[in-house]
Amino acid sequence: YGRIWCGGVTEAKDVVYYSNLLDGDDWTGGDTGLLDLSKIWDNDEVVALAPFYGKLVIFGKENIAIYNSPATVGAGTMALDEVIQGIGCVSRDSVQAIGDDLVFVSSTGLRSIARTTEKDKLPLMDLSLNIKDTLIRNIGQSTNIKATYVENEGIYIMSFIDNNITYVFD
């Protein structure tokens, strides 16, 4: 959205900062700023950020915040659209854009943001239901997870780096 966004820094784990428009190395003055997420979720920290259908998705460990109009944040028109409580992301590097969706690893398995945001239409779906117990055990041992999406093969590859375990989702 024409800026550099960062969050989860040691000094303020529940704040997302944004740089000046089209000047990513300028973090002072102008239309720089911050989003203080402590006002919308309690005692959580930013894990990952991702664009999604013209919105900004901010993943916490236990919550997800979705903001409308991030391209106009400097004009003050960016607004909170939705907060998904009780589900978050355990690893920044697990978030991958797959077609019209974002896939991420939560503490209970592999999730889809599109399915998570289906308000009152579908129950929360788990993309890793068949290996849920094993996956939860692996997440409990390590959240050092790296993932990628191989588009021409249509596969999501997730690796637990510390455990030397890799899963491939088709």
C-alpha positions as CSV (number, residue, x, y, z in Angstrom):
1,Y,0.0,0.0,0.0
2,G,2.9,2.3,-0.7
3,R,4.4,2.1,2.8
4,I,6.5,-0.1,4.9
5,W,4.6,-1.6,7.8
6,C,6.1,-3.3,10.8
7,G,4.8,-4.6,14.1
8,G,5.7,-6.8,17.0
9,V,8.9,-4.9,17.9
10,T,10.3,-5.6,21.3
11,E,9.5,-2.2,22.7
12,A,5.8,-2.5,21.8
13,K,4.6,-5.9,20.7
14,D,1.0,-4.8,20.2
15,V,1.7,-1.8,17.9
16,V,2.0,-1.6,14.1
17,Y,4.0,1.3,12.7
18,Y,3.9,2.6,9.1
19,S,6.3,4.8,7.2
20,N,5.7,7.8,5.0
21,L,3.9,7.2,1.7
22,L,6.4,6.2,-1.0
23,D,9.3,6.9,1.4
24,G,9.8,3.6,3.2
25,D,12.9,4.6,5.1
26,D,11.3,7.7,6.6
27,W,9.5,6.9,9.9
28,T,9.2,10.4,11.3
29,G,7.0,13.3,10.5
30,G,4.8,13.5,7.4
31,D,2.1,10.9,7.5
32,T,3.9,8.3,9.5
33,G,2.0,6.8,12.4
34,L,1.0,3.7,14.4
35,L,-1.9,1.5,15.1
36,D,-2.1,0.7,18.8
37,L,-3.8,-2.8,18.9
38,S,-3.9,-2.9,22.7
39,K,-7.1,-1.0,22.4
40,I,-8.8,-3.7,20.4
41,W,-7.2,-6.9,21.8
42,D,-6.0,-7.5,25.2
43,N,-2.5,-8.8,26.0
44,D,-1.6,-10.0,22.5
45,E,1.3,-9.3,20.2
46,V,1.7,-8.8,16.5
47,V,3.0,-11.8,14.6
48,A,2.4,-11.1,10.9
49,L,1.0,-8.6,8.5
50,A,-0.5,-9.3,5.1
51,P,-2.6,-7.6,2.4
52,F,-6.0,-9.2,1.6
53,Y,-8.6,-7.8,-0.8
54,G,-7.6,-4.2,-0.3
55,K,-7.5,-4.7,3.5
56,L,-4.6,-5.0,6.0
57,V,-4.7,-8.2,8.0
58,I,-2.8,-8.0,11.3
59,F,-2.2,-11.4,12.9
60,G,-1.7,-11.7,16.6
61,K,-0.9,-14.8,18.5
62,E,-4.5,-15.1,19.7
63,N,-6.4,-12.6,17.6
64,I,-6.7,-11.2,14.0
65,A,-7.5,-7.6,13.2
66,I,-8.6,-6.6,9.7
67,Y,-8.5,-3.0,8.7
68,N,-10.2,-1.3,5.7
69,S,-8.5,1.2,3.4
70,P,-4.8,0.8,4.4
71,A,-3.8,2.8,1.3
72,T,-5.4,5.9,2.9
73,V,-4.1,5.5,6.4
74,G,-2.3,8.9,6.1
75,A,-5.6,10.6,5.3
76,G,-7.1,9.1,8.5
77,T,-9.8,7.0,6.7
78,M,-8.4,3.6,7.6
79,A,-10.8,1.9,9.9
80,L,-11.1,-1.4,11.8
81,D,-13.3,-3.8,9.9
82,E,-13.3,-6.9,12.0
83,V,-11.6,-8.6,14.9
84,I,-11.5,-12.4,15.0
85,Q,-10.9,-13.4,18.6
86,G,-9.5,-16.7,19.9
87,I,-7.6,-17.6,16.7
88,G,-4.2,-16.2,15.8
89,C,-1.0,-17.0,14.0
90,V,1.9,-18.8,15.6
91,S,4.6,-18.0,12.9
92,R,5.1,-15.0,10.6
93,D,6.6,-17.2,7.9
94,S,3.6,-19.5,7.8
95,V,1.3,-16.8,6.2
96,Q,1.0,-17.4,2.4
97,A,-1.2,-15.9,-0.2
98,I,-2.9,-18.7,-2.2
99,G,-5.2,-17.5,-5.0
100,D,-7.9,-15.4,-3.3
101,D,-7.0,-16.6,0.2
102,L,-4.4,-16.3,3.0
103,V,-3.4,-19.5,4.7
104,F,-1.6,-19.4,8.1
105,V,-0.7,-21.7,11.0
106,S,-2.7,-21.2,14.2
107,S,-2.2,-23.0,17.5
108,T,-4.7,-25.5,16.3
109,G,-3.7,-26.2,12.8
110,L,-3.6,-24.8,9.3
111,R,-6.3,-22.2,8.7
112,S,-7.7,-20.1,5.9
113,I,-8.4,-16.4,6.4
114,A,-11.2,-16.4,3.8
115,R,-13.0,-19.2,5.7
116,T,-12.3,-17.6,9.0
117,T,-13.9,-14.3,8.0
118,E,-17.1,-16.0,6.7
119,K,-19.3,-14.4,9.3
120,D,-22.1,-16.7,10.4
121,K,-22.1,-18.5,7.1
122,L,-19.7,-21.4,7.7
123,P,-18.1,-22.8,10.8
124,L,-14.4,-22.2,11.3
125,M,-12.7,-24.7,9.1
126,D,-9.4,-26.4,9.7
127,L,-7.4,-27.3,6.6
128,S,-5.3,-29.8,8.5
129,L,-8.1,-31.8,10.2
130,N,-6.7,-35.2,9.3
131,I,-3.4,-34.6,11.1
132,K,-4.6,-32.1,13.7
133,D,-3.3,-33.9,16.8
134,T,0.1,-34.4,15.4
135,L,0.3,-30.9,14.1
136,I,-0.8,-29.4,17.4
137,R,1.9,-31.5,19.1
138,N,4.5,-30.2,16.7
139,I,3.4,-26.6,17.2
140,G,3.7,-27.1,21.0
141,Q,7.3,-28.2,20.5
142,S,8.3,-25.3,18.2
143,T,6.8,-22.4,16.4
144,N,9.8,-21.9,14.2
145,I,7.8,-22.6,11.1
146,K,8.6,-21.7,7.5
147,A,6.2,-22.1,4.7
148,T,5.8,-21.5,1.0
149,Y,3.2,-22.0,-1.7
150,V,4.3,-23.6,-5.0
151,E,1.8,-22.2,-7.4
152,N,2.5,-24.4,-10.4
153,E,2.2,-27.5,-8.3
154,G,-0.7,-26.2,-6.1
155,I,1.0,-27.2,-2.9
156,Y,1.6,-25.5,0.5
157,I,4.8,-26.7,2.1
158,M,5.2,-26.2,5.9
159,S,8.4,-27.0,7.7
160,F,9.1,-27.2,11.4
161,I,12.7,-26.1,11.3
162,D,13.8,-27.1,14.8
163,N,12.1,-30.6,14.5
164,N,13.2,-31.3,10.9
165,I,9.6,-32.1,10.0
166,T,7.9,-31.1,6.7
167,Y,4.3,-31.3,5.7
168,V,2.9,-30.9,2.1
169,F,-0.7,-29.8,1.7
170,D,-2.4,-30.4,-1.7
